[in-house]
């Protein structure tokens, strides 16, 4: 009966740790000490609420949550767990309530005193330390037990059942707290690994970005250098003919740099309320020549009058990138349809094409820097567009099927026009 009861307590102790590990993992390994401390307090309360009564005392594993709370959550949550266990003991009552309260108080002292040195140990050493520290509450409880038996003049010298209970109790307690400490240390290790992976990914992204910037900026600068050398060697006025080309390449280099700056942090220089219908129409008109060149039918449905408040130039740039991608992904004879409509307080823009579409794997990587479905693409344009839309408190989603096409949905908060002069 004691074994069954203690195994129930092991389940009560380990379940909150496992539940916390799921929450911890889903929230990106962000520390939630308060939640773990609350779980330990609840576990301690329920261990105390379902004890195994024998020899006038309650046998349970209440000291495991108490020890884990002090060592892994700090003295504050250790005290909360202590109070929760104390409350449960008071509710249970009984003749030995004073002995129980003394036992709980003395058992807390070991973890409270050793907490400061606990985190100077390595992970494996902490597991061993936790197991050894748990022996203190066990010894306290045994001392209280024999004191209670002595005070009440209960003979126990030849009671083999009592010594069997003590042996089972100590073995299960040591196994349970070792498992609990091991699970917690695994969580801590996973958190460290997660941070290292994030750091490695950031360094890898920075490395790729530096290489991409160097490659893309080098091309126009090489052209500029060549034309400047020709202008230097030229002895007549023909060298001035190269000037527009030089300026054009410098402008291209500047545009590349601006794209990377927008990726890092979109800059909204002039935030204004403007007519989105007119803006979308202008972008569609601007891209009609590109669509004709690709033999793609570009259509814009902008019958709804709606206004948004943001940087107009940045929004136009994002929209141009997305519609341009749709045109380039569509085969000759296909179409790209841009539609503007409203949903309550939201302005919705959809860009639909019947191009080659994307697989689920490709779709999951859209908006990732340096990923592009185009042979010579870098993915910067799409990534910048996504960052701009998100910086405007909007959302952007991509839906696609292979050989059926792609649908891009942009949702932005609409505003009411302040006056009739807005365009």
Secondary structure by P-SEA (a helix, b strand, c coil): caaaaaaaaaaaaaaaaaaaaaaaaaaccccaaaaaaaaaaaaaaaaaabbbbcccccccaaaaaaaaaaacccaaaaaaaaaaaaaaaaaacccaaaaaaaaaaaaaaaaaaaccccccccaaaaaaaaaaaaaaaaaaaaaaaaaaaaaacccccccaaaaaaaaaaaaaaaaaaaaaaaaaaaaaaaaaaaaaaaaaaaaaaaaaaaaaaaaaaaaaaaaaaaaaaaaaaccccccccaaaaaaaaaaaaaaaaaaaaaaacccccbbbbbcaaaaaaaaaaaaaaaaaaacbbbbbbccbbbbbbccaaaaaaaaaaaaaaaaaacccccbbbbbbbbcccbbbbbbbbccccccaaaaaacccccccccccccaaaaaaaaaaaaaacbbbbbbbbcccbbbbbbbbbbbcccccccc
